[in-house]
Amino acid sequence: MTQTTISTQDVSYIAGLAKIAVSDEEVAKLQQELAAILAYVAQLDELDTSGVEPTYQVTGLRNVTREDSLIDYGVSQAELLKNAPHTQDNQIKVPKVL
């Protein structure tokens, strides 16, 4: 197992990417924690997974899809738009939601 070293600059850079302000004490603590995480992940690299099938779905469920098809209900778009209180460019106009 190789020792992974994380510099204080690495921690500060990662914190900057995450938009997190960290103190010098937090940088030192995070430096140790990130090094421990990377050391654990390095252990996983040592495992022999040559005979292990990839696991994409453990429950056996599958996506159920259907073909898109146009259903004619006998009502035109213009008739449906007449029911809307406000329309614009052949669409129903609704208030902005922010």
C-alpha positions in Angstrom: 0.0 0.0 0.0 1.4 3.4 -1.0 1.1 6.4 1.2 -0.8 9.2 -0.5 0.2 12.6 0.4 -2.1 15.6 0.2 -0.6 19.0 0.4 -2.2 22.0 2.1 -2.4 23.6 -1.3 -4.4 20.6 -2.5 -6.9 21.0 0.4 -7.2 24.7 -0.2 -7.8 24.1 -3.9 -10.5 21.5 -3.3 -12.1 23.7 -0.7 -12.1 26.5 -3.3 -13.7 24.3 -5.9 -16.4 23.4 -3.4 -16.8 27.1 -2.4 -16.0 26.3 1.2 -14.1 28.6 3.4 -11.7 26.7 5.7 -9.4 27.8 8.5 -5.8 26.7 8.8 -6.8 24.3 11.5 -9.5 22.8 9.3 -7.0 22.5 6.4 -4.7 20.4 8.6 -7.5 18.2 9.7 -8.9 17.8 6.2 -5.4 17.0 4.9 -5.2 14.0 7.2 -8.8 12.9 6.5 -8.3 13.1 2.7 -5.1 11.2 2.9 -6.8 8.5 4.9 -9.6 8.3 2.4 -7.2 8.0 -0.6 -5.2 5.4 1.3 -8.3 3.3 1.7 -9.2 3.7 -2.0 -5.7 2.6 -2.8 -6.3 -0.6 -0.9 -9.2 -1.3 -3.1 -6.9 -1.1 -6.2 -5.0 -4.1 -4.8 -8.1 -6.4 -4.9 -8.2 -9.0 -7.7 -11.6 -8.4 -9.4 -10.8 -10.2 -12.7 -13.6 -12.8 -12.1 -16.2 -10.4 -10.7 -19.1 -9.4 -12.9 -19.9 -5.7 -12.9 -23.1 -5.0 -10.9 -25.3 -2.5 -12.6 -28.6 -3.4 -11.0 -28.8 -5.4 -7.8 -32.5 -5.6 -7.4 -33.3 -7.3 -10.8 -35.5 -4.4 -11.8 -35.6 -3.2 -15.4 -36.7 0.0 -16.9 -40.1 -0.4 -18.5 -40.6 1.8 -21.5 -43.1 2.1 -24.2 -43.0 3.4 -27.7 -44.0 7.1 -28.1 -47.1 7.2 -30.1 -49.5 10.0 -31.1 -53.0 9.5 -29.7 -55.8 11.4 -31.4 -58.5 12.4 -28.9 -60.4 14.3 -31.6 -59.6 17.7 -30.1 -57.3 20.1 -31.8 -54.6 22.2 -30.1 -56.5 25.4 -30.9 -59.6 24.0 -29.1 -57.6 23.1 -26.1 -55.9 26.4 -25.9 -59.3 28.2 -25.9 -59.7 26.7 -22.3 -56.5 28.3 -21.0 -56.8 31.8 -19.4 -53.7 33.1 -21.1 -51.9 31.8 -24.2 -48.8 33.0 -26.2 -47.3 31.4 -29.4 -49.7 28.5 -29.3 -48.7 27.6 -25.7 -50.3 28.1 -22.3 -48.8 31.1 -20.6 -48.3 30.8 -16.9 -46.7 33.1 -14.3 -42.9 32.9 -13.7 -41.9 30.7 -10.9 -38.5 31.4 -9.4 
